[in-house]
Structures are given as structure tokens and as C-alpha cells.
């Protein structure tokens, strides 16, 4: 597939931002649901990007740093797999789930090597910042910190740029060369990690204030007539109602003081 110059620039910008967010963790550009969707949008395949991002996000929920063990690189997995999907020019759901998602898991593991190299480089840069601090150079400390951060962005942007210049035919042959036993095993493993991610989310949601929304989602999910836009509108409306209830301070029925959580106050009344 051929890219326009603007698309190439935007893909590299998104990749760079995803690399930064892998460390900053402020605007979540490294999360699959955002990174893949943005790549899909800038390449003209928004729906496929959202599907891939949603699938990878369920897997990435179970990826977490534990002690000295670093989690797989979600940023590289998201950006690289999105580019591979667009380069293969195959947006079928079976292809995405059976080939692209397992490839993303492989890329996430390979991304640990790049993460290790950049973090080793960051150690050197931090020492340079220490020397600048010893000399009383605030601008020097700031400069070395920015250089270290830029290295994190290039960690994703450079591989993305390399993937963009590879011939789509080569990409297709490489994806087809993945043995079914590997892609199938990764798909099964990814499904198991999805269960772990769901368990983590449910554990975080296990409060009286949030359970109603949890079950409401299950009730609305089978309604096939609801489009993605309609579901989003419902989410916004529910959020606005909740915020308005929170601003009003709950019910309390004029006798008990409000706890600041309107739904919690209502449930306590029952």
C-alpha cells in the first residue's frame, strides 16, 4: 500500500508520541486502543484500527511491571501491528485476530530489547544531567532530561519509519511465514491474558458505587441495534448524570449528611 507524505508524517508523529507516553503515562497515547485507532485514522482505516486496538487493549490490561520484571512493550506492539495491518492491506476480522494480534504479541516481547537499550542509554544521560547540576546549570539538566525523553520517542518512531519503507509484499510474506502453531499458541495465550485483564478491571470496579454501571453495560451489550456512536452517547449521558448527582451532594433525605458519593448515599438509604 502506498502512503501519502502527510500520512507518513502523521504515523511517525503518533509513533513518537506513543514512545513518549510509554514513560510519561499522562495522555495514554501508548495504550493500544488509542495508538491503533490513531494509526487507523491517519492511514484511512479507522474502523480496522479501532478493532485492532480494542483487541490488543484487552490483552494489554494484563501487562504490568512487577518488581524488576518489565511488561511487554504495548507502544511498539500497537504501532507496529497497526502498520503491519495497513501494509498487508487485509482488514478482515479473521486476519486481524489470527495473524496481526499474535504478531503484535511477538513485537511486544521484542520491544523489551529496545526498552532495555534505551534505559541503559538513559543511565548515561542521567549522569550527564548530574554533572550539569554540579555546575549549577539548570538549562543543562533540563536539556539532558529532554534528550532522554526524545530517545524514548525515537524508540518507537524509528521502527515505525522502517516498517513504512518495507514493501507490502514483504510484509505479507513475513506474516504468512509465521507457523500456525506459533500464531495459534500466541492467540490462546493472549486470550488467557485477557481473562487476567478483566479480573484486574473487575477488582478495581468492585465498589457499590460502580457495580450498577458494570451490570448496565452487560444489559446494553446484547442490543445489536445500538451503534458505537449511540453507545458513546449513552456513556456521556450517564457520566453527566453522575457528575450532576455528585455536585448535588446525594440524597440524604434531609437527615443524614452526604458522603460526597451520590450513588453510595442512595444505596446506603436502601
N, C-alpha and C positions, 0 to 999 in steps of 0.2 A: 504493500500500500504506500502511496506517495503522500507526503505531508507538505502542507504549505509552510512558508517561513514562519508565519505567525504561530501556527500550531506547534512547530518545533520549539520556538522560544517559550511558549506558554507551558509546554510539557517540562522543559528544563527548569523553568521557574517553580512549577509545582513540586518537582523533584527536589529542588534546592530547599524549598520551604519545609517539605516533609523531613529532610535530613536535619534541619534546624530543630524542628519540633520533636524529633527523637530525643533531644536533650532538654530543650526548653519546656516542653509539655504544657504549653499555655493555651494554644488555639487548636490543638489536636489535628493539625494537618497530616501527621504521620499515621493517624488511625485509618484503617482500610476503607471504612465507609465514606470517609471524606476524600482521601487521596485517590482512590479508584474512581469515585464519582467525578472529581475534578479532571482527571485524565480523560475520562469518557466524554466530558463536556467539551474540552478543548480540542478533542480529535473528532467530534461529531458523532459520538456513540454513547450518549448519556445513559440510556436505559441499560445497555450492557455493562457499563461501568458501575452503575448502582447495583446491579445483580451480583457482579463480582465482589464489589466492596462489602455488600451485605453478607455474602457467604464467608468471606475472609474475616469479617468483623466477629462473627460468631466463634471462629477458631481463635482469633487474637484475644478474646476475652479470657481465655485460659492461659495466656502467656504472661508471665510475671517474673521479675527478677527476685530470686530467692538467695539471700546471702551473697556469696561470690559468684553464683551461677547467673549468667546473663541470659535473658529471654531472647528467643529468635527475633530477628530484625523485621518488625512489622512494616517499617517505612520502605525498605528495599523490596520486600515481598509485594507490597501494594503497588508501588510504582512500576517495578519491572514486570510483574504479571499483567498489569494493565497494558503496558506497551506490547508485551508478547501477544496478548489477545487481539489488539488492534492490528499488529503486524501479520498475524495469522489470517486476518480477515474472515474469521469464523466466529459468529456471535451466538451460535446455537447453545441452548442451556446445557445439553449433554456434553458439548465440548468444553464449556466453561467449568462445569463441575467435575468432569472426568479427566481433563488434561491441564487446564490453566490453574485450578486450585491446587492440585498436587505439585505442579511446577512452582507455585508460589511458596509452598512449604519448603521445598528444596532451596529456593532462593533465600528464604528467611534464615535457614540454617547457614547457608554460605555467607550471608551478610554478617554473621558473627565474626568472620575473619577480618572483614573491613572495619568492623566496630573495634576489634582489638587493636588493629594497626593505628587507627585514628586516636584511640585513647592513649596508646604508647606515645604518639606524637604530642598529644596534649600535655603529657608529663613534662616533656622538654619545654613546651611553650609556657607552662606554669612557672618553671624555673626562670625563664626569661622575664616573666612578669615580676617574680620575686626580686630580681636584680634591678628592675626599673623602680620597684618600691623602695629598695635600699638607697637608690639615688634620688629619691623624692620626686620621681617623675610620674605624676598621676596619668598624664596622657599616654605614657609608655605602658602602664598597667592596663589601661583601657584598650590600647591597640592590640596587645597580646591576647587579651580575652576575646576581642573581636576576631582575631586571626584563628584562634582555636574554634570559635563558633562557625566561622566560614568553612573550616576543614570538615566540620560535621555536615554542612550542607553539600559540599562537594562530594562527600562520601556516597551520596545518593545521586547527585546531578551527573557526575561523570559516567557511572554505569548506565544511567538513562540515556545520555548522549550517545554512548557506544551502541546501545541497542537500537537507537533510531537509525544509525547508518548501516546496520546489518540488513542484508537483502531479506525480504519477506519469505522467499523460497527457502533460504537457510533456516529461518525461524520455524517454518512449517516442518521441514525435515527433522530439525532437532526435537521438536515436540513429538513428532511421530516416532522418533527413535527411543523415547522413554519406554522401557519394558512395562507391559501391563501389570506385572507382579509388583513393580515399584509404585506406579501410579495408583493401583488399587490399594496397596498397603498404606500409602500416604492418605488416600481418601478415607479409609477406615480409621486410621489414627487421628485424622483431622476431625472426624465425627465424634470420636471419644473426647477430644479436647473441647468440642462444642458443648458436650454434656457438663464438663467441668466449668466452662464459662457460664452456662445457665445457672449452675449451682451457686457460683460466686455472686451472680446478679441477684438471685432469689434471696441469698443470705443477707445481702445489703438491703433488700426491699422488705425484709421480714419485720415490718413495723405496722401497727394498727392504722397509721395514717396513710400508708401506701398500698396496703393489700387491696382496698377497693378498686384502685386503678389497675392493679395486676389482673384481677378477675374480670374487670370490664374489658380489658384488652382481649382476653380469651373469648369473651362473649361476642365481640365485634369481628374477630378474625375470620370466622366462617362465612360472614356476609360477603358473598362474591360481588355483589352489586357496588360495593364501596370501592371507589378508585383510590389510588395513592394520594391524590390531591384531597379527596374527601376525608380520608383518614387523617391527613395532616391538619385539615381544618378542625376536625373533632379534637385533635390533640391540643391545638391552640386554644380552642374554646374552653376545654376542660382546665387548661393551665390558667386562663384568665379568670374563670370562676373560682379556682382555688386561691389565686392571689387576692381576689376581691374578698373572699371569706377570711383570708389571713389578715387583710387590712382592717376588717371589721372587728377582729378580735374574738371570733367564735360566738357561740350562743350563750352559755352560762345561765340562761333563763332568768337573768336578773338577780341570781342569788350567789352563785359561785364565781370566783374570779377566773378569768381566762388564762390558759396556759400559754397562749400565743400560737397554738396549733389548732385551727378551727375544726378540722376533721377529728382530731384527737378529743376535743371538747365534746363534739357531737356524740362520738362513740362512748365517751365516759357517761353521758347522760342516759344512755341505754343500759 
